[in-house]
Amino acid sequence: MVLSGAAQTLGSCPLLPVLYVENNCKKGSKDLIQFVTSLGYTCHWVVAPYFSSANFRGNEANIFPETANSINMLCFSLSDPTSTEKAKNLPSATRIDVASRRYLLHEYALNYNGGDGTILSQLGTMDSCKR
């Protein structure tokens, strides 16, 4: 896990930075969430389609399937007194409830603008993840 190498660096920061972490696979999701929260973070699901017609280059060609989404976590430091307010300003972010042991995306009813009837789920199984 890439973040394990950053643990020492993060631990030396006087104020932990905001993290944006990919979490699109079922396999390892629980371990990733537990690791990031053990560093002093609260995490929120953030799901966005891979394609946006308002992209930087103005490219109108969507090469991704309509159901393709980027599944990530936005993580705020628990020691940051403004973190709760920051999360409230993100209507599409859903807090990950570690206390109830819900570590997979499909366990949440997300506020998501991706399309009608879209079922959001991470890739793979608990044993494997093909990208």
C-alpha positions in Angstrom: 0.0 0.0 0.0 1.5 3.3 -1.1 0.2 5.2 2.0 2.2 3.0 4.4 5.4 4.6 3.1 3.9 8.0 3.8 2.9 7.2 7.4 6.1 8.6 8.9 6.0 11.7 6.8 2.3 12.3 7.7 3.1 11.7 11.3 5.7 14.5 11.3 3.3 17.1 10.0 2.0 19.6 12.6 -1.4 19.6 10.8 -2.3 16.6 8.7 -3.0 17.4 5.1 -6.3 16.5 3.4 -5.9 13.2 1.5 -7.7 12.2 -1.7 -7.3 8.4 -1.9 -8.4 6.0 -4.6 -10.6 3.1 -3.2 -12.2 1.5 -6.2 -11.7 -2.1 -5.3 -13.5 -4.3 -2.8 -10.3 -6.1 -2.0 -8.3 -4.1 0.4 -11.0 -1.5 1.0 -11.4 -2.4 4.7 -7.6 -2.4 5.3 -7.2 0.9 3.5 -10.0 2.6 5.5 -8.7 1.2 8.8 -5.1 2.3 8.0 -6.1 5.9 7.0 -8.3 6.3 10.0 -5.5 5.0 12.3 -3.5 7.9 11.1 -6.0 10.3 12.5 -8.4 10.9 9.6 -12.1 10.7 9.0 -12.9 9.6 5.4 -15.8 10.3 3.0 -16.8 8.5 -0.1 -16.5 10.6 -3.3 -17.8 9.2 -6.5 -17.5 11.0 -9.9 -17.9 9.9 -13.5 -14.6 9.5 -15.4 -15.9 11.9 -18.1 -17.2 15.4 -17.7 -18.3 17.5 -20.7 -16.9 20.5 -18.8 -13.4 19.1 -19.1 -10.3 21.3 -19.4 -9.7 20.6 -23.1 -13.4 20.9 -24.1 -13.3 17.3 -25.5 -16.9 16.2 -26.2 -16.0 12.5 -26.9 -16.8 10.3 -23.9 -14.7 7.1 -24.3 -15.8 5.6 -21.0 -18.9 3.5 -20.4 -21.8 5.5 -18.8 -21.5 3.4 -15.7 -17.7 4.0 -15.3 -17.0 6.0 -12.1 -14.0 7.1 -10.1 -14.4 5.8 -6.6 -12.3 7.7 -4.0 -12.1 8.8 -0.5 -11.6 12.4 0.7 -10.0 12.2 4.1 -9.8 15.0 6.7 -7.6 15.2 9.8 -9.5 14.7 13.1 -7.2 17.3 14.6 -8.3 20.0 12.1 -11.1 21.9 13.8 -12.5 23.0 10.3 -12.7 19.4 8.9 -16.4 19.0 9.8 -17.2 22.2 8.1 -15.2 21.3 5.0 -17.1 18.0 4.7 -20.4 19.8 5.1 -19.5 21.9 2.1 -19.2 18.8 -0.1 -22.8 17.6 -0.8 -21.6 14.6 -2.8 -19.3 13.3 0.0 -20.7 10.6 2.3 -18.8 9.9 5.6 -17.5 6.4 6.0 -18.8 5.0 9.3 -16.0 3.0 10.7 -17.7 2.4 14.0 -20.4 0.3 12.2 -17.8 -1.6 10.3 -19.1 -0.6 6.9 -16.1 -0.6 4.6 -17.6 -1.1 1.1 -19.2 1.5 -1.1 -22.4 -0.5 -1.7 -23.2 -0.4 2.0 -24.1 3.3 1.7 -26.9 5.3 0.0 -24.8 7.9 -1.7 -25.8 11.4 -2.9 -24.7 10.9 -6.5 -25.4 12.7 -9.7 -24.1 9.9 -12.1 -27.4 8.9 -13.7 -30.7 7.3 -13.1 -30.7 3.9 -11.5 -26.9 3.6 -11.4 -25.8 1.0 -8.8 -22.5 2.0 -7.4 -20.1 -0.7 -6.5 -16.3 -1.2 -6.2 -14.5 -3.5 -8.6 -13.8 -7.1 -8.1 -14.5 -9.3 -5.1 -13.1 -9.4 -1.6 -10.4 -11.8 -3.0 -9.4 -10.1 -6.2 -9.6 -6.9 -8.2 -9.0 -6.6 -11.9 -8.7 -3.1 -13.3 
